[in-house]
């Protein structure tokens, strides 16, 4: 059985700037703890960099899957809405309930509660069902032009990400 978490917040909530005098950043500590528990490596620095380089009205759904537990994953919907001024993304995780669900819930809530620009928090069974439905893609966004969002899946093992 799986349990899902889904958050809408600014993409910058997933990173920390350890040095005010530098543009270098690292994964936000609570997000890093969640990646460690889920045993999923997400190259968040690269994703955030690409997010700010991509045009508005673009962005795909990125799914990072635990190599040893395929029903456990981290999902980032990187679509940049043309009217969004907070750089929000949707992100979350699906976890196997055999994992420490209490600790995962506690860390997820902590991540959300500490967000400066948090919009929505949702958890429960099948919260990510629609987002992870492969038949749904390419998903079409209409805004002056049509953008066809793709679902991109990656399998991860410690420190490495491989495209499926």
FENBELBEL-V65146 format. One record per backbone hydrogen bond with DSSP energy under -0.5 kcal/mol. NH is the residue of the N-H (numbers start at 1). CO is the residue of the C=O. E is the energy in kcal/mol with one decimal. If there is no record, write none. Layout:
# FENBELBEL-V65146
nh=NH co=CO e=E
nh=NH co=CO e=E
This chain:
# FENBELBEL-V65146
nh=3 co=95 e=-2.1
nh=4 co=124 e=-2.7
nh=5 co=93 e=-2.2
nh=6 co=122 e=-2.9
nh=7 co=91 e=-3.3
nh=8 co=120 e=-2.3
nh=9 co=7 e=-0.5
nh=9 co=89 e=-1.9
nh=10 co=117 e=-0.6
nh=11 co=87 e=-2.9
nh=13 co=10 e=-1.9
nh=14 co=11 e=-1.6
nh=15 co=12 e=-1.1
nh=16 co=26 e=-2.9
nh=18 co=16 e=-0.8
nh=22 co=19 e=-1.9
nh=26 co=16 e=-2.4
nh=28 co=14 e=-2.4
nh=32 co=28 e=-2.8
nh=33 co=29 e=-2.1
nh=34 co=30 e=-2.1
nh=35 co=31 e=-2.5
nh=36 co=32 e=-2.3
nh=37 co=33 e=-2.3
nh=38 co=34 e=-2.6
nh=39 co=35 e=-0.8
nh=40 co=35 e=-2.2
nh=42 co=40 e=-0.6
nh=43 co=41 e=-0.5
nh=44 co=42 e=-2.8
nh=47 co=43 e=-2.2
nh=48 co=44 e=-2.9
nh=49 co=45 e=-2.1
nh=50 co=46 e=-2.7
nh=51 co=47 e=-2.5
nh=52 co=48 e=-1.9
nh=53 co=49 e=-0.9
nh=54 co=50 e=-2.1
nh=57 co=80 e=-3.5
nh=58 co=55 e=-0.5
nh=61 co=150 e=-2.7
nh=62 co=60 e=-0.6
nh=62 co=76 e=-3.2
nh=63 co=61 e=-0.5
nh=63 co=152 e=-3.0
nh=64 co=62 e=-0.5
nh=64 co=74 e=-3.0
nh=65 co=63 e=-0.6
nh=65 co=154 e=-3.4
nh=66 co=69 e=-0.5
nh=66 co=72 e=-2.6
nh=67 co=156 e=-1.5
nh=72 co=69 e=-2.6
nh=73 co=94 e=-2.2
nh=74 co=64 e=-2.3
nh=75 co=92 e=-3.1
nh=76 co=62 e=-2.6
nh=77 co=90 e=-3.6
nh=78 co=60 e=-2.5
nh=78 co=76 e=-0.9
nh=80 co=58 e=-2.9
nh=81 co=79 e=-0.8
nh=84 co=81 e=-1.5
nh=89 co=9 e=-2.8
nh=90 co=77 e=-1.5
nh=91 co=7 e=-2.7
nh=92 co=75 e=-2.3
nh=93 co=5 e=-1.3
nh=94 co=73 e=-2.2
nh=95 co=3 e=-2.8
nh=97 co=1 e=-2.6
nh=99 co=96 e=-2.3
nh=101 co=99 e=-2.1
nh=104 co=100 e=-2.4
nh=105 co=101 e=-2.6
nh=106 co=102 e=-2.3
nh=107 co=103 e=-2.6
nh=108 co=104 e=-2.6
nh=109 co=105 e=-2.7
nh=110 co=106 e=-2.0
nh=111 co=107 e=-2.6
nh=112 co=108 e=-2.4
nh=113 co=109 e=-3.1
nh=114 co=110 e=-1.6
nh=115 co=112 e=-1.6
nh=118 co=115 e=-0.5
nh=119 co=8 e=-3.2
nh=120 co=8 e=-1.6
nh=122 co=6 e=-2.3
nh=124 co=4 e=-2.3
nh=127 co=124 e=-0.8
nh=129 co=126 e=-1.0
nh=132 co=128 e=-2.4
nh=133 co=129 e=-0.5
nh=133 co=130 e=-0.9
nh=134 co=132 e=-0.8
nh=136 co=133 e=-1.4
nh=137 co=134 e=-1.6
nh=138 co=149 e=-0.7
nh=139 co=149 e=-2.0
nh=141 co=139 e=-0.5
nh=141 co=147 e=-2.9
nh=143 co=141 e=-0.6
nh=143 co=145 e=-2.7
nh=145 co=143 e=-2.8
nh=147 co=141 e=-2.7
nh=149 co=139 e=-3.4
nh=149 co=147 e=-0.9
nh=152 co=61 e=-3.2
nh=152 co=150 e=-0.6
nh=153 co=151 e=-0.5
nh=154 co=63 e=-3.1
nh=155 co=162 e=-2.8
nh=156 co=65 e=-2.5
nh=157 co=160 e=-2.1
nh=160 co=157 e=-3.4
nh=162 co=155 e=-2.9
nh=164 co=153 e=-2.2
